[in-house]
Amino acid sequence: MGEQKTITLTVGNMSCASCVGRVDRALAAMPGVREVMVNLATEEAMIEVGDNGPTAEALAQTATQAGYPAEVLHQRIAEATAHRKAEEAQSLARRTWLAGLLALPVFVLEMGSHMVPAFHHIVVQTIGTTQSWWIQAALTTLVLAGPGRVFYTKGIAALVQRAPDMNSLVAVGTAAAYGYSLCVLLAPGLLPDAARVVYFEAAAVIVFFILLGRSLEARAKGRTGAAIRALLKLQPKTAQVLREGTAQTVAVEQIVPKDIVLLRPGERVPVDAVVTEGSSHLDESMITGEPIPVEKQAGDPVTGGTINGPGSLTLRATHVGAETVLAGIIRMVQDAQGAKLPIQALVDRVTLWFVPAVLGLAALTVTIWLAFGPAPVVSYALVAGVAVLIIACPCAMGLATPTSIMVATGRAAELGVLFRKGDALQALADVDVIAFDKTGTLTEGAPVLTSFAPFGDISRDMALSLVAAVEARVEHPVARAIVDAAKDEGLALPDAREVTALSGLGARGQVLGQRILVGSEELMAQHDIVLGGALATAETHAAKGETVFFAAIDDQLAALICVADQIKPNVAEVIAELHAEGLRVAMITGDKEETAASVARQLGIDDVIARVLPEGKTAALGTIQSGGAKVAFVGDGINDAPALATADVGIAIGSGTDIAIGAADVVLMSGDLRGVQTAMYVSRAAMRNIRQNLFWAFAYNTALIPVAAGALYASFGLLLSPQLAAGAMALSSLFVLSNALRLRGLRRGTT
């Protein structure tokens, strides 16, 4: 399959969903391109290319040739980009108010005369109808040539390239109203008396409303990216670093691994590091979502972006720049915000042909009015045609999905939940079963020795020291529990040789010339170790939720060993909440059935799959999925990585290994399982929000295009004016954006 890389472009001139579709199609047509994700809200395109795929510069050139100027974005959503967008929003606001000031007199002169007869008489008696029209023409010309010029430069170019967009609709609609009005003013003899009506106010007010809508959109878009900007601000600009024995203030970018950093009370940690001296409490809430400060002392790791408490610390830098946890979080959030959900596929198919269809529908509307409309047919035909062009702009369609994704994933990051893959936002909302790994996920992952009962003639101390000698050479939580217990009892551990860890079964080794075997009942059976009466005792301990295994010395049973792993706080509460949401909860564990059943009873778990070897977790998930259920798997260890990748959605505990996190779709930045509840809630809330937006966007066009075309005229005498059409179109986009911004109010652990 070969390696692939992701290239990100900033793309200009995108104003609606049709633009997104055309950029997507142009880039996807290039050989070597595997996937394209174009985001209207962020004005970016993410392209995955293979080994022999096009260069970033070639991709940017292709988008530019398609009518959408693009540049390669080397450092994503940097502060400079945010500053540029802020300046663009300010410029748009200035043009909006200029258009409003110029359009207001035009609107008052024309519509005031229609709505207030007395005002009409005043206009006729003072400046006269013709002079009023000339004033309107002059002001409208300034509106179209000034603030509204962008619609013509972009819209006409798009028409020439046979790729009409929203700008094209506005350009054609306002040009028709403006051109017709000029004809009435300059060559009235070409039209019958009844048709000699000007529509300068329609052209001017349409431009104002569209610019106003875009200006408000730009402000709202800025709010959708608030989470990213907050994350970017977490890293301080400078830090105190020891150089040649002297504390120096250096830029954070100049810190290198192994640098010694001095951290004063109240300062932010500049990079990922390890504490070498001092003690303090750090506020890690912006990284983990946990509000309680965490104690740090020598040997403890600290994360860049967290806030130091009352103590002073000396740190040794471990990860800097793009390698820090904070940088990784920002990349994850950006990738998720730029993703395209499966639900977007329908929108893409519709909007690609939407604008050409609207142009055709507007032409058909004009034709029907000219053929069957009442006098003055030309005026009626013009009003209906322009209204169809303006009201059908598919802005809301293009914003419906990406704005909700941006706000939801950003808010989730603030709550300590990272959606590494954007499509997980949709997939998680559809799962039926949440399957948990037990050790380290539902439990603390640090079991303690609860019972060590020797068998035969060997003393307890001797048996424990021999077993602990083997376990000291094994990397496993249970092994550490035995070793810690032996050390706590002051036992000396002899040297162990030829130690071999037996995956999922136990370990064996040589100690003081004796063969030591430590592990499960299955391991004992494989070596023909007779357990006898120890089995009954083992079952009693297992029924209490303890993990039971055995030790044999020279092929003779030597000890019954029991350990217990404490269940994490809030687990039962989280599982109850998941049940309340209609989800089933499963547990996958290597424990015996009795031990697993005891834990399941305590926590209210529905389904238990026990005696599962690490490599068997994927098969266990397959068993659950075989009935058609969609499964999210929650795990934290290296052994969980294949299962995290196999599940419909993999959720990794952030306190787990990097390998597990890399295989997951969703990462919980703390070990608190309330993050699962939060992730589910954010996912379902986001999908509800997206469906609301899409319903509004499609329902708006479905309902109002026929109204704009004149469907209500025959029955009720109602014909939608182009000005109202422009206002309705702007309100449609603002509704979608405002609805998406409601997701900023989501709370941690809420269902």
C-alpha positions in Angstrom: 0.0 0.0 0.0 3.0 2.3 0.6 3.3 5.3 2.9 1.0 8.3 2.7 1.3 11.8 3.8 -1.2 14.6 4.5 -0.8 18.0 2.8 -2.8 21.0 4.0 -3.7 24.0 1.9 -5.3 27.3 2.7 -8.0 27.9 0.0 -9.4 31.3 -0.9 -12.6 32.4 -2.6 -14.7 29.6 -1.1 -18.1 31.1 -0.3 -20.6 28.2 -0.4 -21.0 24.4 -0.5 -20.7 24.4 -4.3 -17.2 25.9 -4.0 -16.2 23.1 -1.6 -17.5 20.5 -4.0 -15.5 22.0 -6.9 -12.2 22.2 -5.0 -12.7 18.7 -3.8 -13.4 17.4 -7.3 -10.4 19.2 -8.8 -8.0 17.9 -6.2 -9.4 14.4 -6.1 -8.9 14.1 -9.9 -5.1 14.4 -9.6 -3.2 11.0 -9.9 -1.9 9.8 -6.5 -4.5 11.6 -4.4 -6.2 9.2 -2.0 -8.5 11.4 -0.1 -9.5 15.1 0.0 -11.2 16.9 2.8 -12.2 20.5 2.1 -13.6 22.6 5.0 -15.5 25.7 4.3 -15.5 26.8 8.0 -11.6 26.7 8.3 -11.0 27.6 4.6 -8.6 24.7 4.3 -8.1 21.5 2.3 -6.4 18.4 3.7 -5.2 16.0 1.0 -3.8 12.5 1.6 -1.4 11.4 -1.1 0.6 8.2 -1.7 4.3 7.7 -2.4 4.0 8.9 -6.0 1.4 11.5 -5.4 1.6 15.1 -6.4 3.6 17.7 -4.6 2.0 20.3 -2.3 2.9 23.0 -4.8 1.2 21.1 -7.6 -2.0 20.6 -5.5 -2.0 24.3 -4.7 -1.7 25.2 -8.4 -4.5 22.9 -9.3 -6.9 24.5 -6.8 -5.8 27.9 -8.0 -6.5 27.0 -11.6 -9.9 25.9 -10.6 -10.6 29.4 -9.4 -9.8 29.1 -5.7 -6.3 30.6 -4.9 -4.5 28.1 -2.6 -1.2 28.1 -0.7 0.6 25.4 1.1 0.1 25.7 4.9 3.3 24.5 6.5 2.4 25.4 10.1 -1.3 24.9 10.5 -3.6 27.6 12.0 -0.7 29.6 13.2 -1.2 32.9 14.9 -0.4 34.7 11.7 -3.3 32.9 10.0 -5.7 33.8 12.8 -4.5 37.5 12.6 -5.1 37.5 8.8 -8.6 36.1 9.2 -9.3 38.7 11.9 -8.2 41.5 9.5 -10.4 40.0 6.7 -13.4 40.0 9.1 -12.7 43.7 9.9 -12.4 44.6 6.2 -15.7 42.8 5.5 -17.4 44.7 8.3 -16.2 48.0 6.9 -17.5 47.1 3.4 -20.8 46.0 4.9 -21.5 49.3 6.7 -20.4 51.3 3.6 -22.9 49.3 1.6 -25.5 49.9 4.2 -25.0 53.7 4.3 -25.2 53.9 0.5 -28.2 51.5 0.2 -30.3 53.2 2.9 -31.2 56.3 0.9 -32.0 54.2 -2.1 -34.3 52.0 -0.1 -36.0 55.0 1.6 -36.5 56.8 -1.7 -38.1 53.9 -3.5 -39.7 51.7 -0.9 -40.7 54.7 1.2 -42.7 55.9 -1.7 -44.5 52.5 -2.1 -45.2 52.1 1.6 -46.2 55.7 2.5 -48.2 57.5 -0.1 -47.6 60.9 1.6 -43.8 60.3 1.3 -44.3 59.6 -2.4 -46.0 62.9 -3.0 -43.2 64.7 -1.1 -40.6 63.1 -3.4 -42.5 63.9 -6.6 -43.1 67.5 -5.5 -39.5 68.2 -4.4 -37.0 66.3 -6.5 -39.3 64.6 -8.9 -39.5 60.9 -9.9 -36.8 61.0 -12.6 -34.3 62.8 -10.3 -35.1 60.3 -7.5 -34.2 57.5 -10.0 -31.0 59.2 -11.0 -30.0 59.5 -7.3 -30.8 55.8 -6.7 -28.8 54.9 -9.8 -25.7 56.8 -8.7 -25.8 55.4 -5.2 -26.5 51.8 -6.4 -23.6 52.1 -8.9 -21.3 53.0 -6.0 -22.6 50.0 -4.0 -22.0 47.6 -6.8 -18.7 49.0 -7.9 -17.4 49.4 -4.4 -18.4 47.0 -1.6 -20.2 44.7 -4.0 -17.5 44.5 -6.6 -16.3 41.2 -5.1 -19.4 39.4 -6.3 -18.7 40.4 -9.9 -15.0 39.7 -10.0 -15.4 36.3 -8.5 -18.9 35.4 -9.7 -18.3 36.3 -13.4 -15.0 34.5 -13.4 -16.7 31.4 -12.0 -19.3 31.6 -14.7 -16.6 31.9 -17.4 -15.0 28.7 -16.0 -18.4 27.0 -16.0 -18.2 26.6 -12.3 -20.9 29.0 -11.0 -21.0 29.6 -7.2 -22.8 31.8 -4.7 -21.1 34.9 -6.1 -22.4 34.0 -9.5 -26.0 33.9 -8.3 -25.6 37.3 -6.6 -23.8 38.8 -9.6 -26.5 37.6 -12.1 -29.4 38.6 -9.8 -28.2 42.1 -8.9 -26.9 42.7 -12.5 -30.4 41.8 -13.8 -32.1 44.2 -11.4 -29.6 47.0 -12.0 -29.5 46.5 -15.8 -33.3 46.5 -16.1 -33.5 49.7 -14.0 -30.9 51.4 -16.1 -33.0 50.5 -19.2 -36.0 52.1 -17.6 -34.0 55.2 -16.8 -32.0 55.6 -20.1 -34.3 54.0 -22.7 -37.9 54.0 -21.3 -39.3 53.8 -24.8 -38.2 50.1 -25.1 -40.7 49.1 -22.3 -44.5 49.5 -22.0 -45.7 52.1 -19.5 -46.7 49.6 -16.9 -43.2 48.0 -16.9 -41.4 51.3 -16.3 -40.4 50.5 -12.7 -36.9 50.6 -11.3 -35.3 48.1 -9.0 -32.2 49.9 -7.9 -33.1 49.4 -4.3 -33.2 45.6 -4.8 -29.7 45.4 -6.2 -28.3 47.7 -3.4 -30.1 46.1 -0.5 -29.3 42.5 -1.8 -25.5 43.4 -1.7 -25.9 44.9 1.8 -27.7 41.9 3.2 -25.3 39.4 1.6 -22.3 41.3 3.0 -24.0 41.6 6.4 -24.6 37.9 6.4 -21.0 37.2 5.5 -19.7 39.6 8.1 -21.7 37.9 10.8 -20.6 34.5 9.5 -16.9 35.6 9.8 -17.4 36.6 13.4 -19.2 33.4 14.2 -16.5 31.3 12.4 -13.9 33.1 14.6 -15.8 31.8 17.6 -15.8 28.3 16.3 -12.0 28.2 16.4 -11.8 29.5 20.0 -10.7 26.2 21.3 -7.6 26.0 19.0 -6.7 29.6 19.9 -7.0 28.8 23.6 -4.7 25.8 23.1 -2.2 27.9 21.2 -2.1 30.4 24.0 -1.2 27.8 26.6 2.5 27.7 25.6 4.4 30.7 27.0 6.6 32.7 24.8 9.8 32.6 27.0 11.2 30.5 29.8 14.1 30.7 32.3 16.8 28.2 31.2 20.1 27.4 32.9 22.9 28.1 30.3 26.5 27.9 31.5 25.3 27.9 35.1 23.4 31.2 34.7 19.6 31.6 34.3 18.8 33.1 31.0 15.4 34.2 29.4 15.1 32.4 26.1 12.4 31.9 23.6 10.5 28.6 24.0 11.5 27.7 20.5 15.1 27.7 21.5 14.7 25.1 24.3 16.3 21.7 23.4 15.9 18.3 25.1 17.9 18.0 28.4 17.9 21.8 29.0 17.4 22.7 32.7 14.4 25.0 33.0 13.5 27.0 36.1 9.8 27.3 36.9 8.6 29.9 39.3 5.2 29.9 41.1 2.3 30.7 38.8 4.2 30.2 35.6 3.1 27.9 32.7 5.3 24.9 32.0 7.0 25.8 28.7 7.8 22.2 27.4 7.3 18.6 28.4 9.8 17.8 31.1 10.7 15.9 34.3 11.0 17.5 37.7 14.6 17.3 39.0 14.2 19.5 42.1 11.4 21.0 44.2 7.8 20.1 44.8 4.5 21.9 43.8 1.0 21.3 42.6 0.2 21.8 38.9 -3.2 22.8 37.4 -3.5 20.4 34.4 -7.2 21.2 33.7 -6.6 22.6 30.2 -4.9 19.4 29.2 -6.9 16.7 31.0 -10.1 18.5 31.9 -9.5 17.6 35.6 -9.9 20.7 37.9 -8.0 19.3 40.9 -4.2 20.4 41.0 -1.8 17.4 40.8 1.1 17.1 43.1 4.6 17.0 41.5 8.0 16.2 42.9 11.4 15.0 41.8 11.0 12.3 39.1 7.5 13.2 38.1 6.7 14.2 34.5 5.1 17.6 33.7 3.3 18.7 30.6 3.9 21.9 28.6 1.0 24.3 29.0 0.0 23.4 32.5 0.2 26.0 35.3 2.5 25.8 38.3 1.1 26.3 41.8 2.8 27.8 44.8 6.2 25.9 44.7 9.3 26.4 42.5 10.5 23.6 40.3 13.6 22.7 38.4 12.8 20.8 35.2 14.8 18.8 32.6 13.2 19.2 29.2 12.3 15.9 27.5 10.1 16.9 24.5 10.1 20.3 22.8 8.4 21.9 19.8 6.2 19.7 17.7 7.0 16.7 20.0 5.2 18.0 23.1 1.9 16.7 24.3 0.3 20.1 23.7 1.5 20.2 20.1 0.0 16.7 19.6 -3.3 17.8 21.1 -3.5 20.8 18.8 -2.7 18.6 15.8 -5.4 16.1 16.8 -8.0 18.8 17.3 -7.1 20.4 13.9 -7.2 17.1 12.1 -10.6 16.3 13.6 -12.0 19.7 12.8 -10.9 19.4 9.2 -12.4 15.9 8.7 -15.3 15.1 6.5 -18.0 13.0 8.1 -19.9 10.3 6.2 -23.1 12.3 6.6 -21.4 15.0 4.5 -21.4 12.8 1.4 -25.0 13.5 0.6 -24.4 17.3 1.0 -21.5 17.1 -1.4 -23.5 15.2 -4.1 -26.3 17.7 -3.9 -24.4 21.0 -3.7 -22.0 20.2 -6.6 -24.9 20.7 -9.0 -27.0 22.9 -6.9 -25.9 26.3 -8.3 -26.2 25.3 -12.0 -29.6 23.9 -11.1 -30.7 27.2 -9.5 -29.5 29.2 -12.5 -31.6 26.9 -14.7 -34.6 27.2 -12.4 -34.3 31.0 -12.4 -34.3 31.0 -16.2 -37.4 28.7 -16.2 -39.1 31.0 -13.7 -38.5 34.0 -15.9 -39.8 32.1 -18.9 -43.0 31.0 -17.2 -43.7 34.5 -15.9 -43.1 36.0 -19.4 -45.4 33.5 -20.9 -48.3 33.4 -18.4 -47.8 36.3 -15.9 -50.0 39.3 -15.6 -49.0 42.8 -16.7 -46.4 44.1 -16.4 -45.0 40.7 -17.2 -41.4 41.8 -17.5 -41.4 43.3 -14.0 -43.0 40.3 -12.4 -40.6 38.0 -14.3 -37.6 40.0 -13.2 -38.6 40.0 -9.5 -39.3 36.3 -9.4 -36.1 35.4 -11.2 -33.9 37.5 -9.1 -35.6 36.3 -5.9 -34.9 32.6 -6.9 -31.3 33.4 -7.6 -30.7 35.1 -4.3 -32.7 32.9 -1.9 -31.1 29.7 -3.2 -27.5 30.5 -2.3 -26.3 27.2 -0.6 -24.3 28.9 2.2 -26.1 27.1 5.0 -25.6 23.8 3.3 -21.8 24.3 3.2 -21.6 25.4 6.8 -24.0 22.9 8.4 -21.5 20.1 9.0 -18.1 21.7 9.4 -19.1 24.4 11.9 -20.7 21.8 14.2 -17.6 19.6 13.9 -15.3 22.5 14.8 -17.2 23.6 17.8 -17.9 20.0 19.1 -14.3 18.7 18.8 -12.9 22.0 20.2 -15.2 21.8 23.2 -14.4 18.1 23.7 -10.7 19.0 23.8 -11.4 21.5 26.5 -13.1 18.7 28.5 -10.2 16.4 28.1 -11.5 14.3 25.2 -9.6 14.3 21.9 -11.3 13.0 18.7 -8.1 12.0 16.8 -10.2 11.1 13.7 -13.1 13.3 12.8 -15.3 10.5 11.5 -15.2 9.0 15.0 -17.6 11.9 16.0 -20.3 10.3 13.9 -19.3 6.7 14.5 -19.4 7.0 18.3 -22.9 8.3 18.2 -24.0 5.1 16.5 -22.5 2.5 18.8 -24.7 0.0 20.6 -22.1 -1.5 23.0 -19.3 -0.1 25.0 -16.7 -2.8 25.7 -14.1 -2.2 28.4 -10.8 -3.8 29.0 -10.6 -4.5 32.8 -7.1 -4.1 34.1 -6.0 -0.5 34.0 -9.3 0.6 32.5 -12.0 -0.3 34.9 -9.5 -0.9 37.6 -6.5 1.1 38.8 -4.1 -1.4 37.0 -2.0 -1.7 40.1 -3.1 -4.8 41.9 -1.9 -5.6 45.5 -1.1 -9.0 47.0 -4.1 -10.1 49.2 -3.1 -13.7 50.0 0.0 -15.9 49.7 -0.7 -19.4 51.0 2.2 -21.9 50.8 1.6 -25.7 50.1 3.9 -28.5 51.1 6.9 -28.3 53.4 8.2 -24.9 52.1 7.9 -21.9 54.4 5.9 -18.9 53.3 8.9 -16.6 53.3 11.0 -18.9 51.2 8.2 -19.5 48.7 7.5 -15.8 48.4 11.1 -14.9 47.9 11.6 -17.5 45.2 8.4 -16.5 43.4 9.3 -12.8 43.7 12.8 -13.4 42.3 11.2 -14.6 39.1 8.5 -12.0 39.0 11.1 -9.2 39.5 12.3 -10.0 35.9 8.8 -9.7 34.5 7.1 -6.5 33.4 3.5 -7.0 34.5 1.3 -5.3 37.2 0.7 -8.6 39.0 4.4 -9.3 39.1 5.0 -5.9 40.6 2.4 -6.6 43.3 4.3 -9.8 44.4 7.7 -8.1 44.3 6.4 -5.1 46.3 4.9 -7.4 48.9 8.1 -9.3 49.3 10.2 -6.1 49.7 7.6 -4.7 52.2 8.1 -7.8 54.3 11.9 -7.3 54.2 12.7 -10.5 52.2 15.9 -10.7 50.2 15.4 -11.8 46.5 17.9 -14.3 45.1 19.1 -14.1 41.5 16.8 -15.6 38.9 18.0 -16.9 35.6 16.5 -18.0 32.3 13.3 -16.1 33.1 10.7 -16.3 30.4 7.4 -14.4 30.3 4.5 -16.6 29.0 2.0 -14.2 27.4 -1.4 -14.5 29.1 -0.3 -17.5 31.2 2.5 -16.4 33.6 6.3 -16.9 33.8 9.0 -19.5 34.5 12.6 -19.3 35.6 15.5 -20.8 37.6 16.2 -19.7 41.1 18.8 -21.3 43.4 18.9 -24.3 41.1 15.1 -24.9 41.3 12.5 -24.6 38.5 10.0 -21.9 39.3 6.6 -21.8 37.5 4.2 -18.9 38.3 0.9 -18.5 36.6 -2.7 -19.5 35.8 -4.5 -22.8 36.2 -4.0 -23.3 32.5 -0.2 -23.0 32.9 -0.2 -25.5 35.7 -2.3 -28.0 33.6 0.1 -27.6 30.7 2.9 -28.8 33.0 0.9 -31.5 34.8 1.0 -29.7 38.1 -1.6 -31.3 40.5 -3.6 -28.6 42.3 -5.8 -30.8 44.4 -7.6 -29.0 47.2 -6.1 -25.7 46.2 -8.8 -25.4 43.5 -11.6 -25.1 46.1 -9.8 -22.4 47.9 -9.1 -20.6 44.6 -12.8 -20.6 43.7 -13.6 -19.0 47.0 -11.1 -16.1 46.4 -12.2 -15.7 42.8 -15.8 -15.3 43.9 -14.7 -12.3 45.8 -13.3 -10.7 42.7 -9.7 -11.5 43.4 -7.3 -12.8 40.7 -6.0 -16.2 41.6 -2.9 -18.0 40.3 -0.4 -20.6 41.5 3.3 -21.2 42.0 5.1 -24.5 41.5 8.7 -25.4 42.5 10.3 -28.3 40.7 6.9 -29.4 39.3 5.2 -29.4 42.7 2.5 -27.0 43.9 4.1 -24.5 46.2 1.7 -21.6 46.7 -1.8 -20.2 46.0 -1.4 -16.5 45.2 -4.3 -14.0 45.2 -4.2 -10.3 44.1 -6.9 -7.7 43.9 -7.1 -4.7 41.7 -9.1 -1.7 43.0 -12.0 -0.5 40.8 -11.5 3.1 39.8 -13.8 5.8 41.3 -17.0 6.7 39.5 -16.9 3.5 37.3 -20.3 2.2 38.6 -21.8 5.7 38.1 -20.4 5.9 34.5 -21.8 2.5 33.6 -25.2 3.4 35.0 -25.2 6.6 32.9 -24.3 4.6 29.8 -27.2 2.2 30.5 -29.5 5.3 30.8 -28.4 6.2 27.3 -29.6 2.8 26.0 -26.1 1.3 25.7 -25.0 -2.2 26.7 -21.8 -2.5 28.5 -19.3 -5.4 28.1 -16.1 -6.3 29.8 -13.2 -8.3 28.2 -10.7 -9.7 30.6 -8.1 -12.5 30.9 -9.5 -13.3 34.4 -11.3 -16.5 35.2 -15.1 -16.5 34.9 -15.6 -16.3 38.6 -13.4 -13.2 39.1 -14.9 -11.5 36.1 -18.4 -12.2 37.2 -17.7 -10.7 40.6 -16.5 -7.5 39.1 -19.4 -7.4 36.6 -21.9 -7.8 39.5 -20.4 -4.9 41.4 -20.5 -2.6 38.4 -23.7 -3.7 36.7 -21.9 -4.9 33.5 -24.2 -6.7 31.0 -21.8 -9.0 29.1 -18.6 -10.6 30.2 -16.0 -12.3 28.1 -13.4 -13.9 30.4 -10.2 -16.0 30.0 -9.2 -13.9 26.9 -5.5 -13.9 26.0 -4.2 -10.5 24.8 -4.2 -11.6 21.2 -7.8 -12.8 21.6 -9.3 -9.4 22.3 -10.0 -8.7 18.7 -11.8 -12.1 18.4 -13.8 -11.2 21.4 -14.8 -7.9 19.8 -15.7 -9.9 16.7 -18.1 -12.0 18.7 -19.9 -8.9 19.9 -20.0 -7.4 16.4 -21.2 -10.6 14.8 -24.7 -9.9 16.0 -24.7 -6.6 14.1 -23.8 -4.4 17.1 -21.5 -1.5 16.7 -18.9 -1.5 19.4 -16.7 1.1 21.0 -13.7 -0.5 22.9 -12.0 1.3 25.8 -8.5 0.2 26.7 -5.1 1.5 27.8 -2.3 -1.0 27.3 0.0 -2.2 24.5 -2.1 -5.4 24.4 -5.2 -3.3 23.7 -3.8 -1.6 20.5 -5.1 -4.3 18.1 -8.5 -4.2 19.7 -8.7 -0.4 19.6 -8.0 -0.6 15.9 -10.5 -3.4 15.3 -13.4 -1.8 17.2 -15.9 0.5 15.3 -14.5 3.2 17.6 -11.4 2.8 19.7 -11.2 4.9 22.9 -7.8 5.0 24.6 -7.1 6.1 28.2 -4.6 9.0 27.9 -2.7 7.7 30.9 -2.0 4.5 28.9 0.8 3.8 26.4 1.6 5.8 23.3 1.0 2.7 21.2 -2.6 2.3 22.5 -3.2 6.0 21.9 -1.9 5.8 18.4 -4.3 3.0 17.5 -7.4 4.8 19.0 -10.0 7.1 17.4 -10.7 8.9 20.6 -8.3 9.7 23.4 -9.2 10.5 27.0 -6.5 12.7 28.4 -7.0 11.5 32.0 -7.7 8.1 33.5 -11.2 9.1 34.6 -13.8 7.0 32.8 -16.3 9.9 33.0 -14.4 10.8 29.8 -16.2 8.0 28.0 -19.5 9.4 29.1 -18.4 12.9 28.0 -17.2 11.6 24.6 -20.6 9.8 24.0 -22.5 13.0 25.0 -20.4 15.3 22.8 -20.7 12.8 19.9 -24.5 12.5 20.1 -25.0 16.2 20.7 -22.9 17.0 17.7 -24.8 14.6 15.4 -28.1 16.0 16.6 -26.8 19.5 15.9 -25.6 18.6 12.4 -28.9 16.9 11.6 -30.7 20.0 12.8 -28.5 22.2 10.6 -28.9 20.0 7.5 -32.6 19.8 8.0 -32.8 23.6 8.2 -30.5 24.2 5.2 -32.4 21.8 2.9 -35.9 22.6 4.3 -35.2 26.3 3.8 -34.3 25.9 0.1 -37.0 23.4 -0.5 -39.7 25.6 1.0 -38.6 29.1 -0.2 -37.4 28.5 -3.7 -41.0 27.7 -4.9 -42.2 30.8 -2.9 -39.6 33.0 -4.6 -40.6 31.6 -8.0 -44.2 32.7 -7.3 -45.9 29.6 -6.2 -48.2 31.5 -3.9 -49.0 34.3 -6.3 -52.0 32.7 -8.0 -53.7 31.8 -4.7 -52.7 34.6 -2.3 -51.2 37.3 -4.5 -47.8 36.9 -2.7 -44.5 37.4 -4.4 -41.3 37.4 -2.5 -39.2 40.5 -3.0 -35.5 40.1 -3.8 -34.6 42.2 -0.7 -36.5 39.8 1.6 -34.9 36.9 -0.2 -31.5 38.3 0.5 -32.4 38.8 4.2 -33.8 35.3 4.5 -30.6 33.8 2.9 -28.4 35.6 5.4 -30.6 34.5 8.3 -30.4 30.9 7.1 -26.6 30.9 7.4 -26.7 32.7 10.7 -29.2 30.1 12.1 -26.8 27.3 11.2 -23.8 29.0 12.8 -25.7 30.1 15.9 -27.0 26.5 16.3 -23.5 25.1 16.0 -22.2 27.6 18.6 -24.6 26.2 21.2 -22.3 23.2 21.4 -19.8 25.4 23.3 -22.0 25.0 26.3 -21.5 21.3 26.6 -20.5 20.1 30.1 -18.1 17.4 31.2 -19.7 14.0 32.1 -23.2 15.2 31.2 -25.7 12.9 29.5 
